[in-house]
Amino acid sequence: MSKVPSSPSANALPYKNPHAKPTPPSQQLGKSRRGPLPLPFTSKPRPSPLLPAAPRRKGIYIASAIAVYAFTAYGFYLYTTLLAEPDHPLPSQDTDVADRYHVTAKTFDASVSSTENIWGMTRLRRRLAEQAKGHVLEVSVGTGRNGVYYDLDKVKSLAFVDQSGPMVEIARKKWNSLHPGYQHCSFHTQSATDPLPASAIPETGFTTIVQTMGVCSTPAPAATLAQLGRLADPNGGKLLLLEHGRSYYEWINWILDKAAAKHADKHGCWFNRDVGRVLEESGLVIEKVERSQFGTLWYVEARPGARSGGKLGEGKEDTSEERGKKEGNGDVTGQGDERSTVL
């Protein structure tokens, strides 16, 4: 029986004509040695796989790294503060250290911006300022870090107070740049416990009083808050406070106590104040307290208490000459805004 020869086309390579014109690339798509393949646009679409969880994990890792960095940097600052040997006597808790802000005013924003963003203080500033309505008094205005968050559609007038003339001037420039032509505001270089100009005080008192980082930088924090209660409208007035002080944890309080005098001497801020006790002694009615950052950061909503009633007071607004005298001799008392280079 004769063997049938296999077809040469089954295994043989395709014949190439050396004189043939090259096939255009557009026509080569879908061809191969073993036969044509389906073109990409004719293939059946495959369902796209679910997005991996890697980006979400990456975000968590980044946030955790930032938190670790912030806590480590703060711990290193406290450690170096504890080791530093002062070359002069340190102040006591009842010493007015507000004149430190005359020196640090120009660099204040740059020194605290990153810290406030990491520790969530910027978000809380926005939360406080956006609640302000009616006639508003901001005490411890500092360099005006809250000014960008006020909703002027809800605000009738604003009065800004701080004991540091250089801080007030920076706040004034910021405000005029943000809200050019806005007429219903005034700036006052004085302590919050001193009488405000009569023209700055509404008949019924202020609808909203805002203070951020003021308790830490006045020698009489409870008396200051009591005075703010007297300045508030007794019928519906509200006080919004953002403060920092002692922690939930005694080991943190021990560190704060050890470093407090050196920190206050350099930055004008007593960051170991017992904010809870200050609130109790102020006579204000506390409606809400939220604490974060190991209990050192206090968000407070309050209203005037029965002991807060009293005369609003009367004074006059500083002239530029008077501000210059105060800045020159440091004869000012009261509290300042955002008085924490670190939290």
Rosetta silent file (secondary structure, phi, psi, omega in degrees, C-alpha in Angstrom):
SEQUENCE: MSKVPSSPSANALPYKNPHAKPTPPSQQLGKSRRGPLPLPFTSKPRPSPLLPAAPRRKGIYIASAIAVYAFTAYGFYLYTTLLAEPDHPLPSQDTDVADRYHVTAKTFDASVSSTENIWGMTRLRRRLAEQAKGHVLEVSVGTGRNGVYYDLDKVKSLAFVDQSGPMVEIARKKWNSLHPGYQHCSFHTQSATDPLPASAIPETGFTTIVQTMGVCSTPAPAATLAQLGRLADPNGGKLLLLEHGRSYYEWINWILDKAAAKHADKHGCWFNRDVGRVLEESGLVIEKVERSQFGTLWYVEARPGARSGGKLGEGKEDTSEERGKKEGNGDVTGQGDERSTVL
SCORE:     score description
SCORE:     0.000 S_00000001
   1 L     0.000  125.087 -176.091    0.000    0.000    0.000 S_00000001
   2 L   -75.982  144.325 -178.576    1.507    3.231   -1.118 S_00000001
   3 L   -83.700  129.206  178.814    2.119    5.990    1.425 S_00000001
   4 L   -78.837  121.495  179.454    0.233    9.182    0.804 S_00000001
   5 L   -67.196  142.060  179.461    2.705   12.088    0.950 S_00000001
   6 L   -72.236  153.204 -177.943    1.827   14.797    3.396 S_00000001
   7 L   -68.664  128.480 -178.072    0.837   18.128    2.105 S_00000001
   8 H   -65.673  -20.124 -177.135    3.885   20.396    1.852 S_00000001
   9 H   -79.848   -8.615 -175.983    1.773   23.356    2.917 S_00000001
  10 H   -72.830  -44.366 -175.456    1.088   21.831    6.331 S_00000001
  11 H  -115.279  -13.496 -175.961    4.574   22.284    7.824 S_00000001
  12 L   -72.800  148.101  176.367    6.483   24.259    5.253 S_00000001
  13 L   -69.706  148.910  179.600    7.237   27.914    5.853 S_00000001
  14 L   -63.968  143.268 -177.889    5.315   30.338    3.650 S_00000001
  15 L   -75.560  134.374  178.318    7.074   31.244    0.471 S_00000001
  16 L  -110.001  125.110  176.305    8.514   34.734    0.328 S_00000001
  17 L   -85.462  115.949 -177.612    8.832   36.435   -2.969 S_00000001
  18 L   -65.560  -17.771 -178.408   12.028   38.468   -2.830 S_00000001
  19 L   -99.474   -1.116 -177.722   10.679   40.822   -5.431 S_00000001
  20 L   -74.618  149.362  176.869    7.323   41.364   -3.797 S_00000001
  21 L   -72.729  141.697  179.631    6.482   44.764   -2.383 S_00000001
  22 L   -63.026  142.717  179.800    6.432   44.930    1.410 S_00000001
  23 L   -75.447  131.722  177.892    3.012   44.680    2.975 S_00000001
  24 L   -57.929  147.036 -179.670    1.907   47.925    4.649 S_00000001
  25 H   -57.237  -32.758 -178.889    1.841   47.742    8.465 S_00000001
  26 H   -64.393  -26.438  179.869   -1.884   48.433    8.454 S_00000001
  27 H   -91.874  -14.891  179.588   -2.434   45.215    6.535 S_00000001
  28 H   -78.004  -21.367 -178.801   -0.001   43.197    8.639 S_00000001
  29 L   -60.360  125.490  177.940   -2.172   43.615   11.748 S_00000001
  30 L    96.718   -0.557  179.088   -3.909   40.368   12.473 S_00000001
  31 L  -107.286  149.134  175.035   -1.498   38.144   10.472 S_00000001
  32 L  -154.167  175.482 -179.458    0.972   35.576   11.847 S_00000001
  33 L   -64.409  -31.212 -175.131    2.790   32.490   10.765 S_00000001
  34 L  -100.096   18.491  176.200    0.077   30.262   12.114 S_00000001
  35 L   116.363  167.252 -177.330   -2.813   32.083   10.601 S_00000001
  36 L   -69.785  144.242  174.258   -4.690   35.327   11.088 S_00000001
  37 L  -105.648  154.545  177.639   -5.491   36.609   14.566 S_00000001
  38 L   -65.505  138.588  177.942   -8.575   38.663   15.406 S_00000001
  39 L   -64.686  152.808 -177.020   -8.001   42.353   15.174 S_00000001
  40 H   -57.843  -38.711 -175.890   -7.959   44.214   18.494 S_00000001
  41 H   -76.647   -8.651  177.909  -11.110   46.145   17.721 S_00000001
  42 H  -100.438   -7.169 -178.894  -12.967   42.921   16.898 S_00000001
  43 L   -73.761  154.314 -178.593  -11.965   41.137   20.094 S_00000001
  44 L   -72.835  127.115 -177.814  -14.546   40.725   22.822 S_00000001
  45 L   -64.558  138.438  178.901  -14.102   43.394   25.497 S_00000001
  46 L   -97.205  144.830  177.813  -12.965   42.075   28.819 S_00000001
  47 L   -65.850  134.017 -179.225  -14.364   43.423   32.075 S_00000001
  48 L   -70.628  137.591 -179.923  -11.885   45.795   33.717 S_00000001
  49 L   -67.283  158.041  177.916  -10.587   44.482   37.023 S_00000001
  50 L   -64.806  146.146  179.222  -11.508   46.273   40.247 S_00000001
  51 L   -62.202  136.970 -179.895   -9.154   49.055   41.262 S_00000001
  52 L   -69.410  159.912 -179.202   -6.572   47.781   43.713 S_00000001
  53 L   -82.621    2.507 -176.508   -6.596   48.982   47.290 S_00000001
  54 H   -59.053  -45.416  179.159   -2.994   50.179   46.989 S_00000001
  55 H   -58.810  -38.115  179.305   -3.834   53.907   46.524 S_00000001
  56 H   -66.604  -42.893  177.902   -6.004   53.858   49.640 S_00000001
  57 H   -63.486  -37.481  179.428   -3.282   52.125   51.637 S_00000001
  58 H   -61.932  -41.211  178.222   -0.774   54.608   50.282 S_00000001
  59 H   -63.037  -39.964  178.721   -2.882   57.508   51.576 S_00000001
  60 H   -64.239  -41.125 -179.730   -3.070   55.890   55.010 S_00000001
  61 H   -64.092  -40.969 -179.321    0.691   55.405   55.038 S_00000001
  62 H   -65.343  -45.228  178.669    1.288   59.029   54.081 S_00000001
  63 H   -61.617  -41.077  178.919   -1.096   60.344   56.751 S_00000001
  64 H   -64.953  -39.782  179.270    0.524   58.100   59.353 S_00000001
  65 H   -64.245  -40.207  178.262    3.985   59.271   58.340 S_00000001
  66 H   -63.798  -42.696  179.802    2.940   62.910   58.661 S_00000001
  67 H   -63.700  -43.006  178.823    1.469   62.268   62.111 S_00000001
  68 H   -63.675  -41.519  178.913    4.619   60.465   63.254 S_00000001
  69 H   -61.528  -45.269 -178.741    6.761   63.290   61.888 S_00000001
  70 H   -62.714  -45.472 -178.707    4.683   65.941   63.683 S_00000001
  71 H   -65.779  -40.293  179.631    4.738   64.096   66.988 S_00000001
  72 H   -65.845  -43.211  179.329    8.477   63.416   66.691 S_00000001
  73 H   -62.685  -41.911  179.185    9.260   67.025   65.809 S_00000001
  74 H   -65.223  -42.807  177.624    7.187   68.255   68.743 S_00000001
  75 H   -62.406  -39.710  178.149    8.872   65.794   71.096 S_00000001
  76 H   -65.183  -39.371  177.487   12.289   66.871   69.870 S_00000001
  77 H   -61.025  -46.428  179.614   11.354   70.518   70.436 S_00000001
  78 H   -63.093  -39.564 -179.154   10.277   69.778   74.018 S_00000001
  79 H   -63.347  -47.546  179.484   13.424   67.745   74.628 S_00000001
  80 H   -66.446  -32.492  177.228   15.746   70.494   73.412 S_00000001
  81 H   -65.806  -39.437  178.952   13.762   73.056   75.407 S_00000001
  82 H   -65.999  -35.832 -176.954   14.230   71.011   78.573 S_00000001
  83 H   -79.021  -25.036 -175.636   17.973   70.724   77.997 S_00000001
  84 L   -64.482  136.199  178.417   18.552   74.392   77.172 S_00000001
  85 L   -96.975  118.677  179.898   20.116   76.391   79.978 S_00000001
  86 L   -69.953  146.762  178.559   18.609   79.884   80.338 S_00000001
  87 L  -101.764   11.816  178.228   21.021   82.799   80.650 S_00000001
  88 L  -155.541  163.605 -179.667   18.529   84.943   82.600 S_00000001
  89 L   -61.567  139.532 -178.730   15.725   84.429   85.152 S_00000001
  90 L   -86.265  151.665 -179.403   12.630   82.766   83.686 S_00000001
  91 L   -73.218  161.797  174.415    9.156   84.329   84.011 S_00000001
  92 L  -101.491  171.094 -174.258    6.451   83.045   86.331 S_00000001
  93 L   -60.542  -28.884 -178.820    2.866   82.158   85.366 S_00000001
  94 L   -94.033   12.304  177.857    1.542   85.577   86.381 S_00000001
  95 L   -87.189  136.972  176.940    4.167   87.449   84.343 S_00000001
  96 L   -81.877  114.944 -178.598    3.003   89.303   81.254 S_00000001
  97 L  -112.711   23.283 -174.991    5.107   88.013   78.362 S_00000001
  98 L   -66.399  -23.249 -176.983    3.067   89.626   75.585 S_00000001
  99 L   -67.286  -11.949  176.616    5.948   91.814   74.422 S_00000001
 100 H   -61.510  -27.180 -175.909    7.541   88.726   72.791 S_00000001
 101 H   -79.277  -16.822  172.774    5.066   89.148   69.961 S_00000001
 102 H   -63.627  -32.829 -176.609    6.361   92.588   69.045 S_00000001
 103 H   -84.124  -39.514 -173.009    9.548   90.792   67.971 S_00000001
 104 H   -92.587    1.254 -174.022    8.062   87.671   66.358 S_00000001
 105 H   -56.486  -45.471 -174.226    5.155   89.324   64.504 S_00000001
 106 H   -66.617  -30.809 -177.600    6.855   89.423   61.091 S_00000001
 107 H  -104.968    4.687 -173.363    7.841   85.749   61.127 S_00000001
 108 H   -62.162  -49.724 -177.120    4.868   84.441   63.081 S_00000001
 109 H   -59.576  -44.201 -178.894    2.780   83.159   60.155 S_00000001
 110 H   -65.025  -31.625 -175.922    5.706   81.338   58.575 S_00000001
 111 H   -79.566  -22.334 -175.383    6.638   79.706   61.881 S_00000001
 112 H  -112.785  -12.382 -172.522    3.185   78.288   62.724 S_00000001
 113 H   -59.533  -51.343 -177.379    1.496   77.566   59.382 S_00000001
 114 H   -64.985  -39.368  179.525    2.826   74.048   58.820 S_00000001
 115 H   -63.400  -43.866 -179.039    2.304   73.085   62.466 S_00000001
 116 H   -65.546  -36.517  178.616   -1.293   74.311   62.467 S_00000001
 117 H   -66.892  -43.514 -178.033   -2.060   72.424   59.256 S_00000001
 118 H   -65.873  -41.495 -175.405   -0.587   69.160   60.568 S_00000001
 119 L   -87.122    2.690  174.836   -2.330   69.373   63.943 S_00000001
 120 L    82.716   11.246 -178.123   -5.727   70.307   62.481 S_00000001
 121 H   -73.277  -31.775  178.774   -5.875   73.819   63.906 S_00000001
 122 H   -61.853  -41.904  178.218   -6.521   75.427   60.529 S_00000001
 123 H   -62.839  -40.176 -179.743   -9.692   73.361   60.144 S_00000001
 124 H   -71.529  -33.997  174.161  -10.863   74.403   63.620 S_00000001
 125 H   -59.401  -46.086  178.751  -10.158   78.066   62.900 S_00000001
 126 H   -60.588  -43.299 -178.622  -12.400   77.814   59.871 S_00000001
 127 H   -60.821  -41.629  179.217  -15.081   76.085   61.916 S_00000001
 128 H   -67.012  -53.066 -172.637  -15.085   78.866   64.523 S_00000001
 129 H   -65.090  -34.778 -178.700  -15.003   81.826   62.150 S_00000001
 130 H   -68.905  -17.676  176.694  -17.697   80.461   59.852 S_00000001
 131 H   -82.604  -16.753 -174.041  -20.132   80.393   62.800 S_00000001
 132 L   -64.538  138.638  179.026  -19.641   84.082   63.536 S_00000001
 133 L  -152.815  165.563  178.979  -22.651   86.286   62.840 S_00000001
 134 E    68.120 -139.123  177.340  -24.123   89.649   63.771 S_00000001
 135 E   -87.438  119.253 -170.219  -21.766   91.991   65.620 S_00000001
 136 E  -113.747  135.417  171.389  -18.473   90.147   66.014 S_00000001
 137 E  -117.951  123.417  172.475  -15.564   90.753   68.367 S_00000001
 138 E  -110.286  117.780  177.681  -12.346   88.843   67.794 S_00000001
 139 E   -98.189  149.246 -175.565   -9.945   88.976   70.714 S_00000001
 140 L    60.704   46.891 -176.161   -6.311   87.895   70.322 S_00000001
 141 L   -66.427  -26.827  178.707   -6.561   88.582   66.611 S_00000001
 142 L    58.036 -129.026  179.487   -2.781   88.357   66.248 S_00000001
 143 L   -90.654   13.167  175.028   -1.802   88.452   62.587 S_00000001
 144 L    76.987   38.662 -177.024   -5.400   87.891   61.442 S_00000001
 145 L   -72.070  -15.539  178.443   -5.239   84.191   60.642 S_00000001
 146 L   -92.277  -12.308 -170.462   -9.027   83.833   61.012 S_00000001
 147 H   -58.520  -32.694 -176.401   -9.947   86.733   58.736 S_00000001
 148 H   -70.639  -17.103 -173.259  -10.192   84.713   55.553 S_00000001
 149 H   -97.474   -5.916 -178.732  -12.937   82.468   57.013 S_00000001
 150 L   -71.754  137.696  175.621  -15.553   85.052   58.039 S_00000001
 151 L   -94.943  101.402 -173.910  -18.802   85.007   56.078 S_00000001
 152 L   -70.331  -12.138  174.520  -19.517   88.709   55.632 S_00000001
 153 L   -70.868  -22.902 -179.923  -23.069   87.957   54.491 S_00000001
 154 L  -101.639   -8.192 -173.399  -23.826   86.959   58.097 S_00000001
 155 E  -103.832  133.352  176.979  -21.707   89.626   59.801 S_00000001
 156 E   -92.186  -38.259  179.130  -22.906   93.166   60.568 S_00000001
 157 E  -158.262  158.757  178.664  -19.686   94.537   62.053 S_00000001
 158 E  -135.614  140.502  172.454  -16.300   93.364   63.295 S_00000001
 159 E  -127.828  127.240 -177.766  -13.946   94.631   65.996 S_00000001
 160 E  -111.856  132.072 -175.248  -10.438   93.157   66.232 S_00000001
 161 E  -130.097  135.619  170.559   -8.405   93.406   69.442 S_00000001
 162 E  -159.603  149.631 -178.070   -4.841   92.474   70.314 S_00000001
 163 L   -81.958  -13.013 -177.382   -2.256   93.908   72.691 S_00000001
 164 L   -96.946  113.287  179.418    0.598   93.671   70.143 S_00000001
 165 H   -58.589  -46.922  177.984    0.778   96.650   67.806 S_00000001
 166 H   -59.801  -37.480  177.391    2.922   94.879   65.156 S_00000001
 167 H   -64.500  -45.226 -178.505    0.480   91.955   65.128 S_00000001
 168 H   -61.839  -39.945 -179.883   -2.509   94.275   64.723 S_00000001
 169 H   -64.684  -38.693  175.932   -0.893   96.093   61.810 S_00000001
 170 H   -65.073  -41.990  178.207   -0.292   92.806   59.976 S_00000001
 171 H   -62.766  -39.646  179.892   -3.899   91.782   60.633 S_00000001
 172 H   -63.755  -43.812  179.641   -5.123   95.138   59.327 S_00000001
 173 H   -65.041  -41.823  177.488   -3.133   94.798   56.086 S_00000001
 174 H   -59.719  -46.500 -176.990   -4.367   91.250   55.561 S_00000001
 175 H   -63.689  -45.334 -179.921   -7.977   92.287   56.083 S_00000001
 176 H   -64.191  -30.288  176.715   -7.758   95.254   53.724 S_00000001
 177 H   -74.016  -38.285  179.871   -6.216   92.985   51.097 S_00000001
 178 H   -74.758  -39.398 -173.619   -8.920   90.327   51.514 S_00000001
 179 L  -130.776   67.216 -178.515  -11.867   92.730   51.803 S_00000001
 180 L   -63.122  134.970  177.992  -10.960   96.049   50.188 S_00000001
 181 L    86.611   -3.990  179.590  -13.493   98.747   50.877 S_00000001
 182 L   -72.139  124.536 -170.580  -15.199   96.938   53.759 S_00000001
 183 L  -100.011  -18.393 -169.289  -16.213   99.679   56.193 S_00000001
 184 L   -94.117   51.290  178.108  -17.789   97.887   59.152 S_00000001
 185 E  -146.348  156.897  178.197  -14.632   96.904   61.020 S_00000001
 186 E  -146.905  152.669 -178.573  -12.177   98.425   63.479 S_00000001
 187 E  -121.261  136.702 -173.848   -8.794   97.456   64.929 S_00000001
 188 E  -135.205  123.732  177.585   -7.747   98.123   68.529 S_00000001
 189 E   -94.448   95.959 -177.274   -4.311   97.738   70.099 S_00000001
 190 L  -170.496  172.372  172.645   -5.129   96.995   73.717 S_00000001
 191 L   -77.475  150.042  177.011   -5.893   94.306   76.246 S_00000001
 192 L   -68.991  -19.234  179.457   -9.296   92.683   76.108 S_00000001
 193 L   -84.625  -11.322  175.892   -9.731   93.550   79.787 S_00000001
 194 L   -83.932  153.375 -179.232   -9.388   97.268   79.064 S_00000001
 195 L   -62.526  134.881  175.448  -12.505   99.253   78.058 S_00000001
 196 L   -81.107  156.253  174.064  -13.230   99.215   74.334 S_00000001
 197 E   -57.703  140.971 -178.101  -14.136  102.413   72.486 S_00000001
 198 H   -59.808  -32.912 -178.356  -17.852  103.119   72.812 S_00000001
 199 H   -67.766  -20.076 -177.587  -18.166  103.328   69.030 S_00000001
 200 H   -90.706   -9.646 -174.341  -17.006   99.709   68.694 S_00000001
 201 L  -103.811  121.662  175.120  -19.565   98.246   71.125 S_00000001
 202 L   -63.993  157.573 -178.424  -23.117   97.476   69.937 S_00000001
 203 L   -56.885  -42.504 -176.490  -25.961   98.599   72.171 S_00000001
 204 L   -96.011    3.871 -176.555  -26.885   95.083   73.189 S_00000001
 205 L    96.400  175.973 -176.340  -23.359   93.678   73.174 S_00000001
 206 E   -81.848  137.655  177.760  -21.578   91.442   70.687 S_00000001
 207 L   -71.014  -40.686 -178.666  -23.464   88.609   69.031 S_00000001
 208 E  -135.202  133.603  173.813  -20.320   86.499   68.608 S_00000001
 209 E  -121.205  125.725 -177.522  -16.957   86.684   70.357 S_00000001
 210 E  -113.681  133.777  172.543  -14.063   84.694   68.893 S_00000001
 211 E  -141.534  126.844  176.297  -10.773   83.993   70.629 S_00000001
 212 E  -122.680  123.913  178.756   -8.029   81.675   69.411 S_00000001
 213 L    56.981   50.269  177.969   -4.971   80.973   71.550 S_00000001
 214 L  -106.643  -33.335 -178.954   -5.662   83.736   74.048 S_00000001
 215 H   -60.599  -33.844 -174.226   -5.842   81.866   77.364 S_00000001
 216 H   -74.797  -14.434 -170.253   -2.206   80.826   77.055 S_00000001
 217 H  -123.343   18.833  174.408   -0.815   84.347   76.724 S_00000001
 218 L  -120.756  143.360  179.337   -2.524   86.458   79.357 S_00000001
 219 L   -71.574  -15.130 -179.004   -1.512   86.597   83.027 S_00000001
 220 L  -132.489   73.709 -173.456   -5.185   86.531   84.095 S_00000001
 221 H   -65.444  -41.095 -178.768   -7.025   84.120   81.767 S_00000001
 222 H   -65.590  -41.677  178.473  -10.171   83.602   83.879 S_00000001
 223 H   -65.118  -35.008  178.027  -10.652   87.351   84.361 S_00000001
 224 H   -64.637  -46.133  179.194  -10.207   87.871   80.625 S_00000001
 225 H   -65.611  -35.795  176.951  -12.916   85.330   79.761 S_00000001
 226 H   -62.833  -39.179  177.567  -15.218   86.855   82.370 S_00000001
 227 H   -66.109  -37.372  176.924  -14.766   90.233   80.692 S_00000001
 228 H   -64.397  -35.924  175.794  -15.589   88.705   77.321 S_00000001
 229 H   -62.377  -36.137  178.372  -18.772   87.339   78.872 S_00000001
 230 H   -71.461  -27.337  179.262  -19.710   90.865   79.920 S_00000001
 231 H   -80.383  -17.146 -177.819  -19.091   92.120   76.383 S_00000001
 232 E   -79.173  153.122  175.225  -21.377   89.482   74.840 S_00000001
 233 L   -64.079  120.758 -178.613  -25.067   90.021   74.197 S_00000001
 234 L   -65.459  -18.088  179.619  -26.821   88.532   77.258 S_00000001
 235 L  -109.130   81.138  175.917  -29.689   87.438   75.018 S_00000001
 236 L   101.144   -0.341  177.717  -28.199   84.987   72.576 S_00000001
 237 L   -66.077  148.795 -175.207  -24.554   86.068   72.586 S_00000001
 238 E  -134.558  141.601  175.924  -22.034   83.288   71.940 S_00000001
 239 E  -113.691  129.763 -179.704  -18.343   82.818   72.697 S_00000001
 240 E  -118.957  119.590 -173.169  -16.219   80.588   70.448 S_00000001
 241 E  -124.508  140.787  170.550  -12.803   79.609   71.808 S_00000001
 242 E  -128.492  110.665 -172.564   -9.873   77.609   70.460 S_00000001
 243 E  -132.712  163.810  172.464   -7.266   77.101   73.161 S_00000001
 244 E  -134.290  150.699 -175.405   -4.458   74.771   74.129 S_00000001
 245 L  -171.761 -139.472 -173.974   -3.240   73.651   77.524 S_00000001
 246 L   -68.389  157.086 -174.433   -2.897   70.619   79.754 S_00000001
 247 L   -98.070  174.331  168.949   -3.391   67.087   78.469 S_00000001
 248 L   -68.347  -28.401 -166.948   -5.395   64.034   79.546 S_00000001
 249 L  -104.326  131.795 -176.017   -2.098   62.325   80.342 S_00000001
 250 H   -67.776  -31.776 -179.286    0.092   63.159   83.319 S_00000001
 251 H   -68.059  -32.712  174.715    3.337   62.263   81.562 S_00000001
 252 H   -71.107  -40.847  177.820    2.577   64.884   78.896 S_00000001
 253 H   -61.625  -36.531  177.642    1.652   67.406   81.588 S_00000001
 254 H   -61.004  -43.054  178.655    4.964   66.698   83.329 S_00000001
 255 H   -66.101  -43.908  179.589    6.834   67.566   80.132 S_00000001
 256 H   -60.986  -42.479  179.709    4.721   70.673   79.555 S_00000001
 257 H   -63.023  -41.251 -178.788    5.324   71.868   83.113 S_00000001
 258 H   -67.079  -34.388 -175.686    9.066   71.384   82.820 S_00000001
 259 H   -96.568   -6.208 -169.474    9.281   73.253   79.501 S_00000001
 260 H   -61.446  -47.185 -175.389    6.593   75.909   80.120 S_00000001
 261 H   -64.122  -41.975  178.997    8.726   78.723   81.530 S_00000001
 262 H   -67.272  -39.265  178.762   11.342   78.471   78.782 S_00000001
 263 H   -65.264  -43.832  179.892    8.653   78.271   76.106 S_00000001
 264 H   -65.655  -37.507 -179.998    6.809   81.296   77.512 S_00000001
 265 H   -64.635  -32.513 -178.962   10.020   83.264   77.776 S_00000001
 266 H   -89.461  -41.169 -171.219   10.737   82.674   74.088 S_00000001
 267 H  -112.332   -8.367  179.957    7.257   82.614   72.540 S_00000001
 268 L    75.708   24.930 -174.114    5.008   84.420   75.047 S_00000001
 269 L  -134.578  124.397  173.884    2.763   81.383   75.505 S_00000001
 270 L   -92.769   95.599 -174.000    2.034   79.317   78.625 S_00000001
 271 L   -86.273   10.146  176.805    1.112   76.022   77.006 S_00000001
 272 L  -112.505   20.593  178.898    0.548   74.213   80.319 S_00000001
 273 L   -67.418  145.518  176.383   -2.504   76.211   81.442 S_00000001
 274 L   -86.499   91.158 -174.382   -5.399   74.231   82.926 S_00000001
 275 H   -62.893  -37.592  179.288   -8.044   75.345   80.425 S_00000001
 276 H   -60.147  -44.859  178.855  -10.806   73.417   82.195 S_00000001
 277 H   -66.773  -39.094  178.405  -10.207   75.227   85.481 S_00000001
 278 H   -59.802  -42.699  178.864   -9.979   78.576   83.678 S_00000001
 279 H   -63.395  -40.984  179.268  -13.389   77.955   82.104 S_00000001
 280 H   -63.776  -40.960 -177.382  -14.898   77.066   85.478 S_00000001
 281 H   -76.478  -16.091 -176.111  -13.518   80.207   87.120 S_00000001
 282 H   -74.714  -23.015 -176.690  -14.653   82.468   84.271 S_00000001
 283 L    83.723    2.829  177.419  -18.367   82.154   85.094 S_00000001
 284 L   -74.450  154.717  173.567  -19.273   81.357   81.481 S_00000001
 285 E   -92.722  113.626 -175.154  -21.910   78.764   80.674 S_00000001
 286 E   -87.216  120.655 -178.723  -20.083   76.054   78.723 S_00000001
 287 E   -98.643  -30.096 -178.660  -22.253   74.477   76.034 S_00000001
 288 E  -153.654  137.567  173.807  -19.736   72.330   74.180 S_00000001
 289 E  -135.341  127.998  174.399  -16.158   71.169   74.696 S_00000001
 290 E  -127.113  129.963 -178.952  -14.182   69.046   72.250 S_00000001
 291 E  -119.655  143.000  179.004  -10.606   68.027   72.970 S_00000001
 292 E  -144.943 -178.147 -178.444   -8.025   66.563   70.618 S_00000001
 293 L    53.019   58.171  179.916   -4.258   66.097   70.292 S_00000001
 294 L    62.121   25.192  177.887   -4.005   64.084   73.527 S_00000001
 295 L    85.543    2.790 -177.006   -6.401   66.511   75.171 S_00000001
 296 L   -84.853  -20.149 -177.903   -4.179   69.574   74.733 S_00000001
 297 E  -104.957  124.217 -174.345   -6.343   71.290   72.091 S_00000001
 298 E  -114.207  123.536  170.045   -9.689   72.680   73.294 S_00000001
 299 E  -106.992  121.781 -171.202  -12.615   73.673   71.075 S_00000001
 300 E  -130.948  134.751  168.773  -15.198   75.483   73.235 S_00000001
 301 E  -117.930  129.656 -174.947  -18.637   76.988   72.663 S_00000001
 302 E  -144.338  171.608  174.487  -20.014   79.062   75.550 S_00000001
 303 E  -140.746  163.851 -177.733  -22.439   81.844   76.429 S_00000001
 304 L   -59.118  142.218  177.819  -22.499   84.554   79.092 S_00000001
 305 L  -101.819  179.370 -178.106  -23.196   83.328   82.611 S_00000001
 306 H   -63.679  -29.787 -178.086  -25.015   84.920   85.532 S_00000001
 307 H   -86.186   -1.390 -175.194  -21.746   86.261   86.894 S_00000001
 308 H   -88.080  -10.603 -176.868  -20.760   87.846   83.593 S_00000001
 309 L   -65.163  148.117 -179.643  -23.162   90.787   83.732 S_00000001
 310 L   166.362 -177.624 -178.515  -21.656   94.214   84.125 S_00000001
 311 L   -75.544  137.371 -178.940  -20.825   97.468   82.475 S_00000001
 312 L   -69.230  -32.352  178.860  -19.452   97.197   78.963 S_00000001
 313 L    98.575  163.254 -178.224  -16.977   99.997   79.487 S_00000001
 314 L  -147.022  137.953 -179.907  -15.985  102.965   77.461 S_00000001
 315 E  -155.609 -158.650  179.262  -12.687  104.068   75.985 S_00000001
 316 L  -136.421  154.531 -179.228  -11.128  105.454   72.861 S_00000001
 317 L   -78.252  142.489 -179.712   -9.416  103.899   69.875 S_00000001
 318 L   -64.565  142.023  168.281   -5.635  104.137   69.745 S_00000001
 319 L   -87.960  170.038 -179.973   -4.023  106.623   67.429 S_00000001
 320 H   -63.780  -32.937  178.842   -0.888  105.657   65.529 S_00000001
 321 H   -66.553  -42.038  179.865    1.199  107.687   68.004 S_00000001
 322 H   -66.069  -38.410  176.820   -0.301  105.851   70.967 S_00000001
 323 H   -63.000  -38.954  179.310    0.313  102.504   69.288 S_00000001
 324 H   -64.305  -40.156  178.320    3.912  103.500   68.731 S_00000001
 325 H   -62.789  -43.735 -179.365    4.373  104.405   72.389 S_00000001
 326 H   -64.577  -40.509 -179.282    2.930  101.081   73.493 S_00000001
 327 H   -68.013  -31.651 -176.328    5.096   99.132   71.094 S_00000001
 328 H   -74.720  -44.525 -175.597    8.176  101.023   72.193 S_00000001
 329 H   -97.666   -4.125  178.009    7.953  100.624   75.950 S_00000001
 330 L    67.782   16.912 -177.639    6.138   97.275   76.060 S_00000001
 331 L   -85.396   65.832  178.700    3.620   98.738   78.522 S_00000001
 332 L  -134.640  150.351  177.733    0.752   96.606   77.342 S_00000001
 333 L  -130.182  164.535  175.903   -1.182   93.824   78.984 S_00000001
 334 L   125.837 -153.329 -175.068   -3.593   91.207   77.801 S_00000001
 335 L  -126.267  163.066 -178.996   -3.482   88.295   75.488 S_00000001
 336 L  -126.414  163.709 -174.901   -2.358   87.579   71.955 S_00000001
 337 L   -89.567  152.336  172.220   -3.584   85.423   69.156 S_00000001
 338 L    47.773   48.540 -172.462   -2.233   82.079   67.922 S_00000001
 339 L   -86.242   48.498  175.606    0.418   82.068   70.574 S_00000001
 340 L  -140.547  108.612  174.664    1.799   78.644   69.896 S_00000001
 341 L   -65.483  -37.416  169.920    4.698   78.090   67.616 S_00000001
 342 L  -130.678  157.185 -177.790    4.114   74.419   68.291 S_00000001
 343 L   -91.940    0.000    0.000    1.107   72.790   69.876 S_00000001
